[in-house]
Amino acid sequence: MAVIAVIPARYASTRFPAKPLAADTGKPLIQHTWEQVRRAQRVDRVIVATDDDRIADAVASFGAEARLTRADHPNGTCRVAEVAGGMGLADDDLVLNVQGDEPELDPAVLDRLVARMERCGRSSVDTRGSCRSARPDALARSREAGVPGGDPGMNTPDPRVGQPLPPCDIGTLACPFPADSPAEGPGSPKDPNCVKVVLDAAGRALYFSRSLLPYPRGDRGAVLDPSRWLLHLGVYAFRPAVLAAITSSAAESPLAKAEALEQLAWLESGRTLAVEVVPPQPPGIDTPEDYAAFVARVRGGSAVLNTG
C-alpha cells in the first residue's frame, strides 16, 4: 500500500492572498507544511497541487514536487482528486489531503490516520459526489498519549486500540480543544471558524458544525471545560475510488451549503467518516494575524516544528 500526501495550495485566498508564499520566517509557508508532512513515517510521497506557476516555482526551488491543476476547482478535495486521478494508484493505496496552511501539524498524527484506515474495512463505493469530475491530465511540475476520554455525546473516546473497526469510506482527524482555550470568542468552541465534530461510539462522525455542538443545555450554553468539545482538523484520507466518486458530480448538498463544509455533503450522501482523535495541535494559518503569530513563534523558538 502506497500513501500519497497531496497538499492543495492556491494563490487567490480571500482572507490571505498569496498565503503559501508568505516567507517572513525565511521559508515559504508551503515549505514549512511540506517539511512536516514528509517526516511522517507512513507517507511515501508528498506532492503540492496548485493552480499557480508562482507556487509551483517556489515548491521546485526547495526541491519538492508540484503539479499544476485546473484553476476552477471549487475546493481542495477536487484539486487533490485531479492529481490522484492521473497517478495510476492501486485500489489499496491511500491519498492524504493535508492543508497547506498547517505548518506545525505533528507528522505522527498522519501516521495515526493511516493506521486507522488500515484497521477500517471499506464501505461500498458508488458515484454520489459533490463536485465536478477531476481531469487526470494534470501538468506535472514536479501529531498517542494524552488524549482524554469523554462524556457520552461530547468528547467521545477513541475506539479500542488494536480492535477491528466498522467499515469507513473516509478518514479524518480531530482533537480536543485545549483546556485553556477561551470560553468565548476566537479559538473557543463557540468560534464559527473552529469546526466541531461529534462522534458515534465507534469513532465515526455523526455531524460537523460551526455552531456549538453538542449544545450544553444543562450549563445554559456555557463552555465550562473546552476540552469536552472536539475540534475538527482539516486532514483527510481517501482510497482512490472513494476520492474519485465524491468528486464526480455537481450534486448540491443543503447541509454543506448551509455550513460551508464540504464533508457534510459526504455524510449527507451516506458516506462514513472515521475520526482519529489525536492530542491538541497548534493552530493553522487562516489570516495574516495567524501568520504573524506563527512568525513570532518561529523567531522566539516556540514553534512546534519537527527538525529531525
Backbone as CSV, one residue per row, in Angstrom:
resi,resn,N_x,N_y,N_z,CA_x,CA_y,CA_z,C_x,C_y,C_z
1,MET,0.830,-1.200,0.000,0.000,0.000,0.000,0.861,1.246,0.000
2,ALA,0.674,2.080,-0.992,1.390,3.346,-1.053,0.537,4.444,-0.423
3,VAL,1.175,5.378,0.236,0.482,6.518,0.857,1.019,7.788,0.224
4,ILE,0.129,8.489,-0.476,0.495,9.714,-1.174,-0.163,10.886,-0.464
5,ALA,0.614,11.834,-0.013,0.075,13.052,0.595,0.058,14.150,-0.445
6,VAL,-1.099,14.751,-0.634,-1.237,15.858,-1.570,-1.621,17.102,-0.771
7,ILE,-0.880,18.170,-1.005,-1.107,19.438,-0.297,-1.670,20.436,-1.298
8,PRO,-2.977,20.707,-1.254,-3.531,21.710,-2.179,-3.146,23.112,-1.731
9,ALA,-2.736,23.924,-2.675,-2.298,25.289,-2.348,-2.731,26.217,-3.465
10,ARG,-3.506,27.243,-3.133,-3.909,28.201,-4.153,-3.457,29.603,-3.765
11,TYR,-3.257,30.408,-4.768,-2.710,31.752,-4.574,-3.784,32.735,-4.129
12,ALA,-4.988,32.610,-4.683,-6.016,33.649,-4.515,-6.897,33.431,-3.292
13,SER,-6.301,33.296,-2.121,-7.074,33.196,-0.888,-7.743,34.527,-0.571
14,THR,-9.030,34.487,-0.201,-9.774,35.719,0.076,-9.234,36.441,1.297
15,ARG,-9.013,35.692,2.375,-8.587,36.326,3.624,-7.098,36.589,3.683
16,PHE,-6.311,35.866,2.866,-4.859,35.992,2.949,-4.272,35.662,1.579
17,PRO,-4.341,36.603,0.640,-3.807,36.351,-0.702,-2.319,35.986,-0.667
18,ALA,-1.931,35.088,-1.535,-0.545,34.621,-1.653,-0.040,33.961,-0.379
19,LYS,-0.953,33.436,0.435,-0.563,32.824,1.716,0.519,31.751,1.582
20,PRO,0.470,30.842,0.618,1.501,29.801,0.561,2.917,30.340,0.381
21,LEU,3.027,31.560,-0.178,4.349,32.129,-0.454,4.848,33.066,0.630
22,ALA,4.045,33.325,1.668,4.488,34.192,2.771,5.766,33.613,3.369
23,ALA,6.805,34.437,3.477,8.129,33.905,3.826,8.849,34.739,4.875
24,ASP,8.126,35.295,5.809,8.766,36.107,6.848,9.628,35.287,7.796
25,THR,9.515,33.970,7.768,10.363,33.108,8.598,11.657,32.742,7.887
26,GLY,11.777,33.142,6.632,12.903,32.727,5.817,12.560,31.576,4.897
27,LYS,11.388,31.004,5.049,10.908,29.937,4.182,9.466,30.231,3.808
28,PRO,9.028,29.857,2.620,7.604,29.980,2.299,6.771,29.108,3.232
29,LEU,5.570,29.562,3.520,4.676,28.804,4.399,4.456,27.383,3.865
30,ILE,4.319,27.263,2.571,4.087,25.946,1.995,5.265,25.015,2.253
31,GLN,6.466,25.557,2.348,7.631,24.719,2.641,7.571,24.185,4.060
32,HIS,7.165,25.004,5.011,7.022,24.534,6.396,6.066,23.345,6.460
33,THR,4.918,23.471,5.784,3.944,22.385,5.805,4.508,21.144,5.123
34,TRP,5.130,21.319,3.958,5.731,20.199,3.243,6.759,19.477,4.109
35,GLU,7.583,20.219,4.824,8.609,19.609,5.673,7.985,18.779,6.788
36,GLN,6.870,19.251,7.358,6.193,18.465,8.397,5.628,17.173,7.807
37,VAL,4.957,17.282,6.678,4.296,16.121,6.099,5.304,15.057,5.679
38,ARG,6.408,15.469,5.092,7.382,14.490,4.595,8.068,13.725,5.727
39,ARG,7.934,14.188,6.964,8.526,13.486,8.116,7.597,12.415,8.685
40,ALA,6.386,12.329,8.187,5.504,11.238,8.598,6.079,9.917,8.100
41,GLN,6.216,8.941,8.969,6.870,7.686,8.605,6.081,6.875,7.596
42,ARG,4.755,7.037,7.569,3.928,6.227,6.690,3.672,6.879,5.329
43,VAL,4.142,8.088,5.143,3.911,8.793,3.879,5.055,8.501,2.919
44,ASP,4.716,8.009,1.736,5.727,7.633,0.755,6.087,8.760,-0.207
45,ARG,5.164,9.657,-0.442,5.388,10.702,-1.446,4.537,11.909,-1.102
46,VAL,5.091,13.103,-1.280,4.379,14.343,-0.975,4.356,15.204,-2.225
47,ILE,3.181,15.648,-2.602,3.003,16.458,-3.811,2.212,17.713,-3.452
48,VAL,2.660,18.844,-3.914,1.906,20.082,-3.773,1.074,20.269,-5.031
49,ALA,-0.226,20.443,-4.877,-1.134,20.640,-6.009,-1.560,22.099,-6.040
50,THR,-1.240,22.776,-7.115,-1.515,24.212,-7.189,-1.977,24.605,-8.583
51,ASP,-2.668,25.734,-8.649,-3.091,26.257,-9.949,-2.270,27.464,-10.365
52,ASP,-1.164,27.713,-9.678,-0.412,28.935,-9.903,1.071,28.639,-10.129
53,ASP,1.613,29.185,-11.210,3.029,28.959,-11.519,3.953,29.487,-10.432
54,ARG,3.572,30.567,-9.788,4.436,31.133,-8.744,4.610,30.160,-7.581
55,ILE,3.531,29.480,-7.205,3.634,28.489,-6.134,4.422,27.276,-6.617
56,ALA,4.150,26.828,-7.848,4.889,25.686,-8.393,6.384,25.972,-8.460
57,ASP,6.745,27.191,-8.864,8.160,27.554,-8.934,8.798,27.579,-7.548
58,ALA,8.073,28.118,-6.561,8.589,28.163,-5.193,8.791,26.755,-4.651
59,VAL,7.853,25.862,-4.930,7.958,24.481,-4.467,9.165,23.795,-5.108
60,ALA,9.345,24.009,-6.395,10.506,23.423,-7.071,11.809,23.961,-6.506
61,SER,11.809,25.221,-6.062,13.039,25.842,-5.560,13.556,25.188,-4.287
62,PHE,12.665,24.562,-3.490,13.177,23.863,-2.295,13.158,22.341,-2.489
63,GLY,13.122,21.926,-3.731,13.326,20.524,-4.051,12.117,19.630,-3.900
64,ALA,10.930,20.200,-3.843,9.721,19.403,-3.685,9.032,19.201,-5.019
65,GLU,8.028,18.334,-5.035,7.280,18.019,-6.246,5.982,18.804,-6.274
66,ALA,5.719,19.459,-7.374,4.473,20.198,-7.553,3.791,19.732,-8.828
67,ARG,2.480,19.800,-8.830,1.713,19.545,-10.047,0.716,20.673,-10.231
68,LEU,0.667,21.156,-11.452,-0.287,22.203,-11.781,-1.648,21.591,-12.068
69,THR,-2.691,22.219,-11.543,-4.056,21.749,-11.723,-4.903,22.843,-12.361
70,ARG,-6.119,22.496,-12.714,-7.054,23.487,-13.211,-7.284,24.562,-12.158
71,ALA,-7.664,25.736,-12.617,-7.881,26.860,-11.702,-9.313,26.946,-11.210
72,ASP,-10.232,26.148,-11.774,-11.649,26.322,-11.461,-12.204,25.305,-10.472
73,HIS,-11.336,24.610,-9.735,-11.836,23.661,-8.741,-12.567,24.394,-7.616
74,PRO,-13.708,23.866,-7.151,-14.459,24.530,-6.075,-13.840,24.350,-4.697
75,ASN,-12.957,23.377,-4.530,-12.349,23.129,-3.223,-11.069,22.324,-3.388
76,GLY,-10.336,22.208,-2.279,-9.069,21.495,-2.309,-9.205,20.019,-2.598
77,THR,-10.323,19.411,-2.197,-10.503,17.985,-2.438,-10.536,17.681,-3.927
78,CYS,-11.198,18.531,-4.685,-11.225,18.328,-6.136,-9.839,18.515,-6.743
79,ARG,-9.070,19.444,-6.198,-7.698,19.636,-6.683,-6.854,18.390,-6.393
80,VAL,-7.025,17.831,-5.190,-6.323,16.605,-4.826,-6.738,15.462,-5.743
81,ALA,-8.044,15.393,-6.039,-8.546,14.315,-6.898,-7.976,14.397,-8.303
82,GLU,-7.790,15.611,-8.812,-7.206,15.750,-10.146,-5.806,15.160,-10.196
83,VAL,-5.019,15.463,-9.172,-3.659,14.927,-9.116,-3.678,13.414,-8.946
84,ALA,-4.461,12.924,-7.988,-4.501,11.482,-7.716,-5.019,10.706,-8.917
85,GLY,-5.964,11.306,-9.656,-6.548,10.609,-10.784,-5.585,10.337,-11.911
86,GLY,-4.499,11.081,-11.975,-3.514,10.862,-13.029,-2.307,10.057,-12.609
87,MET,-2.379,9.409,-11.448,-1.203,8.720,-10.927,-1.250,7.205,-11.093
88,GLY,-2.359,6.658,-11.531,-2.451,5.219,-11.677,-2.371,4.486,-10.360
89,LEU,-3.008,4.990,-9.323,-2.925,4.400,-7.994,-3.692,3.084,-7.909
90,ALA,-3.216,2.193,-7.058,-3.884,0.911,-6.822,-5.052,1.099,-5.855
91,ASP,-5.969,0.125,-5.866,-7.156,0.217,-5.018,-6.813,0.340,-3.544
92,ASP,-5.726,-0.293,-3.101,-5.364,-0.291,-1.686,-4.545,0.920,-1.273
93,ASP,-4.146,1.752,-2.219,-3.356,2.927,-1.876,-4.205,3.931,-1.107
94,LEU,-3.539,4.858,-0.448,-4.220,5.911,0.303,-3.760,7.269,-0.199
95,VAL,-4.709,8.196,-0.291,-4.404,9.577,-0.636,-4.748,10.445,0.558
96,LEU,-3.775,11.168,1.072,-3.995,12.106,2.174,-4.139,13.513,1.621
97,ASN,-5.126,14.231,2.093,-5.326,15.639,1.752,-4.928,16.446,2.979
98,VAL,-3.805,17.130,2.883,-3.282,17.914,4.015,-3.265,19.374,3.612
99,GLN,-3.932,20.224,4.370,-3.997,21.643,4.025,-2.615,22.290,4.066
100,GLY,-2.375,23.200,3.134,-1.068,23.835,3.027,-0.781,24.876,4.085
101,ASP,-1.779,25.179,4.929,-1.579,26.193,5.973,-1.498,25.576,7.360
102,GLU,-0.917,24.367,7.429,-0.736,23.661,8.709,0.757,23.433,8.958
103,PRO,1.525,24.505,9.190,2.985,24.363,9.277,3.487,23.697,10.547
104,GLU,2.620,23.529,11.551,3.054,22.913,12.809,2.341,21.589,13.080
105,LEU,1.682,21.037,12.084,0.991,19.763,12.260,1.997,18.665,12.590
106,ASP,1.733,17.899,13.639,2.630,16.832,14.051,2.594,15.711,13.011
107,PRO,3.725,15.354,12.416,3.717,14.268,11.429,3.137,12.964,11.970
108,ALA,3.262,12.747,13.282,2.778,11.491,13.872,1.270,11.323,13.729
109,VAL,0.521,12.425,13.644,-0.930,12.275,13.523,-1.292,11.748,12.136
110,LEU,-0.478,12.040,11.147,-0.715,11.475,9.826,-0.494,9.967,9.848
111,ASP,0.524,9.519,10.565,0.760,8.088,10.706,-0.411,7.416,11.414
112,ARG,-0.975,8.073,12.399,-2.129,7.506,13.102,-3.344,7.422,12.189
113,LEU,-3.511,8.399,11.322,-4.638,8.364,10.396,-4.483,7.207,9.414
114,VAL,-3.283,7.005,8.924,-3.039,5.874,8.023,-3.345,4.561,8.737
115,ALA,-2.879,4.429,9.977,-3.130,3.199,10.739,-4.623,2.994,10.972
116,ARG,-5.343,4.087,11.205,-6.795,3.985,11.412,-7.473,3.454,10.145
117,MET,-7.062,3.942,9.009,-7.662,3.477,7.761,-7.335,2.002,7.508
118,GLU,-6.168,1.561,7.916,-5.816,0.149,7.763,-6.706,-0.742,8.609
119,ARG,-7.144,-0.251,9.763,-7.979,-1.029,10.677,-9.445,-1.023,10.268
120,CYS,-9.825,-0.097,9.415,-11.217,0.001,8.959,-11.412,-0.829,7.702
121,GLY,-12.503,-1.546,7.656,-12.880,-2.157,6.395,-13.415,-1.086,5.469
122,ARG,-13.721,-1.467,4.242,-14.206,-0.497,3.269,-15.705,-0.604,3.079
123,SER,-16.344,0.544,2.960,-17.739,0.564,2.559,-17.809,0.466,1.045
124,SER,-19.006,0.225,0.535,-19.162,0.137,-0.910,-18.969,1.504,-1.541
125,VAL,-18.467,1.526,-2.748,-18.226,2.763,-3.471,-19.331,2.969,-4.487
126,ASP,-19.901,4.165,-4.540,-20.853,4.482,-5.586,-20.443,5.796,-6.219
127,THR,-21.297,6.334,-7.043,-20.925,7.521,-7.797,-21.490,8.801,-7.227
128,ARG,-22.020,8.765,-5.985,-22.510,10.009,-5.415,-21.349,10.941,-5.141
129,GLY,-21.502,12.213,-5.452,-20.378,13.127,-5.319,-20.793,14.531,-4.993
130,SER,-19.804,15.432,-5.009,-20.079,16.802,-4.617,-19.386,17.842,-5.462
131,CYS,-18.624,17.460,-6.464,-18.013,18.444,-7.335,-17.717,17.810,-8.678
132,ARG,-17.300,18.593,-9.615,-17.171,18.109,-10.970,-16.063,17.088,-11.135
133,SER,-16.188,16.341,-12.161,-15.238,15.278,-12.435,-13.818,15.815,-12.552
134,ALA,-12.887,15.122,-11.878,-11.488,15.542,-11.928,-10.870,15.097,-13.236
135,ARG,-10.016,15.917,-13.796,-9.314,15.557,-15.009,-7.986,14.922,-14.658
136,PRO,-7.622,13.807,-15.262,-6.374,13.129,-14.930,-5.162,13.691,-15.638
137,ASP,-5.340,14.701,-16.481,-4.200,15.155,-17.278,-3.516,16.380,-16.681
138,ALA,-3.284,16.344,-15.356,-2.595,17.458,-14.717,-1.179,17.565,-15.262
139,LEU,-0.683,18.783,-15.288,0.680,19.023,-15.759,1.644,18.881,-14.579
140,ALA,2.540,17.880,-14.677,3.473,17.638,-13.583,4.549,18.699,-13.540
141,ARG,4.787,19.263,-12.359,5.909,20.164,-12.111,6.579,19.683,-10.822
142,SER,6.908,18.658,-11.560,7.429,18.011,-10.394,8.538,18.821,-9.641
143,ARG,0.353,14.520,13.320,0.539,14.776,15.513,-0.138,13.220,16.361
144,GLU,0.686,9.402,21.398,-0.702,8.880,21.245,-1.013,9.108,22.638
145,ALA,-0.452,9.510,23.172,-0.755,9.588,24.585,-1.430,10.917,24.863
146,GLY,-2.180,10.967,25.964,-2.715,12.242,26.403,-4.052,12.606,25.828
147,VAL,-4.664,11.766,25.027,-5.981,12.111,24.512,-7.016,11.721,25.537
148,PRO,-7.778,12.679,26.051,-8.737,12.348,27.088,-9.887,11.544,26.538
149,GLY,-10.468,10.762,27.409,-11.737,10.148,27.082,-12.798,11.212,27.156
150,GLY,-14.055,10.855,27.173,-15.024,11.929,27.157,-16.364,11.525,27.669
151,ASP,-17.211,12.516,27.773,-18.585,12.300,28.145,-19.339,11.767,26.937
152,PRO,-20.290,10.868,27.146,-21.084,10.418,26.012,-21.716,11.611,25.316
153,GLY,-21.537,11.680,24.019,-22.101,12.786,23.261,-21.229,14.014,23.248
154,MET,-20.164,14.020,24.022,-19.267,15.164,23.994,-17.978,14.700,23.345
155,ASN,-16.898,14.658,24.112,-15.626,14.230,23.550,-15.563,12.708,23.605
156,THR,-16.067,12.052,22.576,-16.179,10.605,22.559,-14.807,9.952,22.562
157,PRO,-14.561,8.924,23.413,-13.249,8.295,23.454,-12.915,7.574,22.156
158,ASP,-11.624,7.427,21.918,-11.172,6.696,20.747,-11.608,5.234,20.820
159,PRO,-11.805,4.581,19.688,-12.032,3.135,19.688,-10.838,2.408,20.299
160,ARG,-11.077,1.198,20.794,-10.015,0.454,21.458,-8.882,0.133,20.495
161,VAL,-7.674,0.369,20.981,-6.501,0.147,20.143,-6.401,-1.318,19.756
162,GLY,-6.160,-1.570,18.486,-5.928,-2.927,18.025,-7.178,-3.703,17.684
163,GLN,-8.360,-3.161,17.923,-9.589,-3.873,17.634,-10.062,-3.562,16.209
164,PRO,-10.682,-4.530,15.548,-11.243,-4.246,14.227,-12.310,-3.162,14.332
165,LEU,-12.411,-2.354,13.308,-13.363,-1.254,13.313,-14.382,-1.437,12.206
166,PRO,-15.544,-0.799,12.341,-16.547,-0.897,11.283,-16.022,-0.285,9.991
167,PRO,-16.605,-0.647,8.877,-16.166,-0.096,7.596,-16.293,1.417,7.557
168,CYS,-15.432,2.051,6.803,-15.488,3.502,6.634,-15.072,3.838,5.216
169,ASP,-15.556,4.968,4.749,-15.202,5.432,3.418,-14.026,6.386,3.432
170,ILE,-13.972,7.230,4.464,-13.026,8.341,4.528,-12.493,8.430,5.948
171,GLY,-11.255,8.825,6.112,-10.686,9.054,7.435,-10.368,10.527,7.623
172,THR,-10.446,11.003,8.851,-10.085,12.382,9.162,-9.612,12.469,10.610
173,LEU,-9.207,13.656,11.020,-8.633,13.866,12.345,-9.438,14.885,13.144
174,ALA,-9.409,14.732,14.468,-9.970,15.725,15.380,-9.147,15.699,16.651
175,CYS,-9.230,16.772,17.418,-8.537,16.834,18.704,-9.398,17.603,19.691
176,PRO,-9.226,17.337,20.996,-9.955,18.135,21.974,-9.459,19.579,21.931
177,PHE,-10.364,20.516,22.141,-9.913,21.884,22.362,-9.011,21.895,23.593
178,PRO,-7.899,22.635,23.558,-7.065,22.725,24.755,-7.882,23.209,25.953
179,ALA,-7.596,22.662,27.122,-8.361,23.016,28.323,-8.266,24.492,28.653
180,ASP,-7.187,25.149,28.194,-7.023,26.565,28.483,-7.566,27.445,27.364
181,SER,-8.319,26.871,26.453,-8.947,27.669,25.400,-9.952,28.636,26.012
182,PRO,-10.176,29.772,25.373,-11.194,30.691,25.876,-12.582,30.071,25.790
183,ALA,-13.473,30.525,26.627,-14.848,30.034,26.627,-15.694,30.744,25.579
184,GLU,-15.231,31.903,25.157,-15.939,32.692,24.151,-14.920,33.256,23.169
185,GLY,-15.407,33.632,21.999,-14.576,34.359,21.057,-13.643,33.488,20.261
186,PRO,-12.677,34.112,19.567,-11.769,33.383,18.683,-11.030,32.252,19.391
187,GLY,-10.985,31.100,18.760,-10.282,29.957,19.318,-11.073,29.167,20.335
188,SER,-12.298,29.567,20.598,-13.143,28.862,21.574,-14.064,27.886,20.849
189,PRO,-14.682,26.954,21.568,-15.664,26.074,20.918,-16.846,26.826,20.308
190,LYS,-17.056,28.064,20.697,-18.138,28.855,20.117,-17.733,29.588,18.847
191,ASP,-16.465,29.565,18.513,-15.960,30.256,17.328,-16.439,29.527,16.076
192,PRO,-17.188,30.191,15.195,-17.648,29.505,13.985,-16.526,29.139,13.022
193,ASN,-15.357,29.728,13.176,-14.212,29.337,12.358,-13.567,28.052,12.851
194,CYS,-13.946,27.583,14.023,-13.462,26.319,14.578,-14.567,25.281,14.400
195,VAL,-14.354,24.348,13.515,-15.386,23.365,13.202,-15.387,22.258,14.248
196,LYS,-16.569,22.002,14.800,-16.722,20.952,15.791,-17.237,19.667,15.141
197,VAL,-16.885,18.516,15.743,-17.389,17.245,15.255,-17.860,16.420,16.449
198,VAL,-18.957,15.702,16.259,-19.434,14.757,17.273,-19.378,13.362,16.666
199,LEU,-19.068,12.382,17.518,-18.803,11.025,17.057,-19.795,10.021,17.623
200,ASP,-19.927,8.898,16.921,-20.681,7.783,17.482,-19.751,6.930,18.338
201,ALA,-20.282,5.833,18.895,-19.496,5.012,19.820,-18.322,4.331,19.143
202,ALA,-18.355,4.221,17.818,-17.259,3.592,17.083,-16.267,4.601,16.539
203,GLY,-16.408,5.870,16.921,-15.463,6.876,16.469,-15.706,7.356,15.063
204,ARG,-16.944,7.295,14.603,-17.286,7.814,13.285,-18.065,9.115,13.429
205,ALA,-17.903,9.986,12.466,-18.538,11.293,12.538,-20.055,11.180,12.429
206,LEU,-20.751,11.841,13.343,-22.198,11.999,13.246,-22.549,13.306,12.547
207,TYR,-21.784,14.363,12.865,-22.052,15.669,12.261,-20.868,16.593,12.522
208,PHE,-20.696,17.521,11.609,-19.719,18.596,11.748,-20.495,19.909,11.769
209,SER,-20.059,20.866,12.574,-20.776,22.138,12.615,-19.877,23.272,13.059
210,ARG,-20.224,24.463,12.559,-19.584,25.680,13.036,-20.231,26.163,14.333
211,SER,-21.418,25.667,14.641,-22.113,26.014,15.879,-21.555,25.211,17.048
212,LEU,-21.937,25.602,18.242,-21.520,24.883,19.440,-22.274,23.558,19.478
213,LEU,-21.577,22.497,19.150,-22.200,21.188,19.015,-21.369,20.139,19.729
214,PRO,-21.950,19.391,20.664,-23.310,19.497,21.155,-23.508,20.720,22.054
215,TYR,-24.762,21.133,22.148,-25.099,22.309,22.954,-25.253,21.900,24.421
216,PRO,-24.518,22.549,25.336,-24.561,22.176,26.758,-25.785,22.772,27.474
217,ARG,-26.938,22.186,27.232,-28.177,22.734,27.782,-28.148,22.811,29.296
218,GLY,-27.565,21.781,29.945,-27.505,21.781,31.406,-26.689,22.916,31.968
219,ASP,-25.760,23.439,31.174,-24.936,24.579,31.595,-25.417,25.870,30.948
220,ARG,-26.635,25.849,30.419,-27.251,27.029,29.796,-26.384,27.615,28.679
221,GLY,-25.730,26.747,27.956,-24.917,27.174,26.828,-23.516,27.607,27.175
222,ALA,-23.145,27.545,28.435,-21.805,27.982,28.845,-20.772,26.888,28.571
223,VAL,-19.600,27.301,28.109,-18.486,26.374,27.907,-17.636,26.390,29.171
224,LEU,-17.841,25.412,30.038,-17.103,25.362,31.305,-15.779,24.622,31.167
225,ASP,-15.725,23.676,30.234,-14.496,22.915,30.005,-14.336,22.728,28.502
226,PRO,-13.552,23.587,27.849,-13.419,23.496,26.387,-12.978,22.134,25.886
227,SER,-12.226,21.391,26.681,-11.695,20.115,26.212,-12.774,19.056,26.031
228,ARG,-14.007,19.362,26.392,-15.105,18.422,26.175,-15.602,18.464,24.728
229,TRP,-15.136,19.423,23.968,-15.520,19.528,22.553,-14.369,19.088,21.662
230,LEU,-14.725,18.547,20.523,-13.719,18.097,19.563,-13.616,19.078,18.405
231,LEU,-12.408,19.496,18.127,-12.095,20.385,17.018,-11.692,19.541,15.813
232,HIS,-12.376,19.758,14.712,-12.016,19.021,13.500,-10.755,19.597,12.884
233,LEU,-9.853,18.726,12.485,-8.635,19.112,11.791,-8.821,18.757,10.320
234,GLY,-8.543,19.691,9.442,-8.834,19.510,8.026,-7.859,18.623,7.294
235,VAL,-7.717,17.390,7.744,-6.871,16.404,7.088,-7.758,15.198,6.772
236,TYR,-7.654,14.684,5.555,-8.486,13.550,5.152,-7.642,12.448,4.538
237,ALA,-8.168,11.222,4.634,-7.560,10.071,3.973,-8.629,9.406,3.112
238,PHE,-8.276,9.123,1.864,-9.211,8.510,0.922,-8.559,7.323,0.223
239,ARG,-9.347,6.275,-0.059,-8.960,5.314,-1.069,-9.226,5.975,-2.426
240,PRO,-8.450,5.654,-3.434,-8.615,6.339,-4.723,-10.025,6.284,-5.288
241,ALA,-10.702,5.145,-5.192,-12.043,5.027,-5.762,-13.042,5.921,-5.048
242,VAL,-12.915,6.033,-3.735,-13.826,6.903,-2.980,-13.566,8.359,-3.336
243,LEU,-12.307,8.738,-3.423,-11.979,10.109,-3.792,-12.558,10.443,-5.162
244,ALA,-12.419,9.537,-6.102,-12.976,9.771,-7.432,-14.495,9.882,-7.382
245,ALA,-15.138,9.044,-6.571,-16.602,9.045,-6.516,-17.159,10.322,-5.912
246,ILE,-16.558,10.829,-4.846,-17.123,12.012,-4.193,-16.830,13.295,-4.956
247,THR,-15.956,13.215,-5.926,-15.645,14.395,-6.733,-16.127,14.243,-8.170
248,SER,-17.135,13.414,-8.363,-17.531,13.091,-9.727,-18.814,13.749,-10.196
249,SER,-19.484,14.533,-9.362,-20.707,15.201,-9.820,-20.859,16.537,-9.132
250,ALA,-21.784,17.321,-9.631,-22.032,18.653,-9.084,-23.269,18.675,-8.192
251,ALA,-23.683,17.513,-7.660,-24.876,17.449,-6.816,-24.738,18.373,-5.611
252,GLU,-25.763,19.186,-5.372,-25.705,20.163,-4.283,-26.170,19.541,-2.975
253,SER,-25.505,19.871,-1.893,-25.859,19.396,-0.562,-26.360,20.559,0.271
254,PRO,-27.622,20.536,0.717,-28.135,21.620,1.564,-27.330,21.807,2.839
255,LEU,-26.902,20.712,3.443,-26.139,20.824,4.685,-24.778,21.467,4.432
256,ALA,-24.088,21.001,3.396,-22.780,21.565,3.081,-22.897,23.038,2.728
257,LYS,-23.954,23.397,2.001,-24.156,24.790,1.628,-24.444,25.645,2.852
258,ALA,-25.273,25.141,3.789,-25.647,25.910,4.974,-24.460,26.202,5.873
259,GLU,-23.574,25.212,6.047,-22.441,25.362,6.969,-21.146,25.712,6.234
260,ALA,-21.153,25.654,4.904,-19.939,25.831,4.112,-18.870,24.833,4.550
261,LEU,-19.283,23.557,4.601,-18.393,22.468,4.975,-18.609,21.321,3.985
262,GLU,-17.617,21.063,3.138,-17.790,20.056,2.097,-18.020,18.661,2.655
263,GLN,-17.467,18.344,3.841,-17.604,16.997,4.386,-19.053,16.653,4.727
264,LEU,-19.891,17.663,4.901,-21.304,17.392,5.166,-21.998,16.814,3.944
265,ALA,-21.517,17.155,2.769,-22.076,16.540,1.560,-21.797,15.039,1.556
266,TRP,-20.636,14.650,2.017,-20.294,13.231,2.060,-21.167,12.497,3.073
267,LEU,-21.350,13.097,4.250,-22.231,12.492,5.257,-23.665,12.408,4.742
268,GLU,-24.112,13.478,4.142,-25.492,13.538,3.668,-25.761,12.473,2.605
269,SER,-24.752,12.139,1.826,-24.921,11.131,0.784,-24.729,9.713,1.314
270,GLY,-24.474,9.558,2.620,-24.361,8.237,3.206,-22.959,7.745,3.448
271,ARG,-21.975,8.571,3.172,-20.595,8.171,3.418,-20.309,8.106,4.918
272,THR,-19.387,7.208,5.314,-18.958,7.114,6.711,-17.562,7.685,6.839
273,LEU,-17.363,8.518,7.872,-16.058,9.136,8.123,-15.523,8.664,9.465
274,ALA,-14.423,7.932,9.433,-13.739,7.527,10.657,-12.920,8.702,11.163
275,VAL,-13.034,9.013,12.446,-12.348,10.170,13.021,-11.328,9.691,14.046
276,GLU,-10.060,9.911,13.751,-8.988,9.578,14.683,-8.771,10.769,15.598
277,VAL,-8.927,10.554,16.912,-8.783,11.637,17.882,-7.334,11.674,18.362
278,VAL,-6.703,12.811,18.187,-5.281,12.984,18.498,-5.117,14.105,19.519
279,PRO,-3.928,14.262,20.076,-3.724,15.364,21.026,-3.915,16.720,20.354
280,PRO,-4.180,17.760,21.131,-4.352,19.100,20.549,-3.161,19.499,19.689
281,GLN,-3.472,20.137,18.566,-2.462,20.552,17.610,-2.351,22.073,17.579
282,PRO,-1.202,22.605,17.184,-1.074,24.058,17.020,-2.051,24.562,15.971
283,PRO,-2.402,25.821,16.021,-3.397,26.351,15.080,-2.858,26.447,13.665
284,GLY,-3.767,26.329,12.716,-3.424,26.561,11.324,-3.392,28.051,11.031
285,ILE,-3.035,28.378,9.798,-2.883,29.777,9.396,-4.034,30.151,8.463
286,ASP,-4.986,30.915,8.969,-6.119,31.353,8.155,-6.022,32.814,7.734
287,THR,-5.419,33.632,8.554,-5.402,35.083,8.336,-3.980,35.624,8.480
288,PRO,-3.744,36.854,8.035,-2.430,37.471,8.265,-2.070,37.536,9.746
289,GLU,-3.067,37.703,10.593,-2.794,37.746,12.040,-2.318,36.390,12.545
290,ASP,-2.921,35.311,12.043,-2.451,33.966,12.398,-1.005,33.774,11.959
291,TYR,-0.706,34.254,10.750,0.654,34.092,10.240,1.653,34.891,11.069
292,ALA,1.289,36.108,11.459,2.172,36.923,12.293,2.473,36.219,13.613
293,ALA,1.461,35.567,14.188,1.680,34.835,15.436,2.608,33.645,15.201
294,PHE,2.466,32.968,14.059,3.361,31.859,13.719,4.792,32.336,13.553
295,VAL,4.971,33.446,12.852,6.310,34.008,12.667,6.940,34.331,14.014
296,ALA,6.145,34.895,14.923,6.651,35.222,16.258,7.072,33.961,17.002
297,ARG,6.313,32.869,16.836,6.692,31.609,17.490,7.987,31.058,16.901
298,VAL,8.130,31.156,15.584,9.374,30.679,14.958,10.563,31.478,15.448
299,ARG,10.427,32.777,15.430,11.535,33.632,15.863,11.841,33.490,17.337
300,GLY,10.811,33.186,18.129,11.013,33.005,19.561,11.397,31.598,19.960
301,GLY,11.437,30.682,18.981,11.850,29.322,19.252,10.771,28.451,19.846
302,SER,9.516,28.896,19.817,8.453,28.112,20.417,7.565,27.429,19.394
303,ALA,7.843,27.609,18.118,7.047,26.936,17.092,7.250,25.435,17.177
304,VAL,6.180,24.690,16.929,6.248,23.219,17.006,6.629,22.683,15.629
305,LEU,7.921,22.707,15.348,8.424,22.257,14.059,9.344,21.058,14.256
306,ASN,9.107,19.993,13.517,9.978,18.827,13.576,11.190,19.060,12.703
307,THR,12.330,19.047,13.290,13.552,19.364,12.551,14.448,18.156,12.336
308,GLY,13.961,16.978,12.751,14.784,15.793,12.570,14.692,15.229,11.167
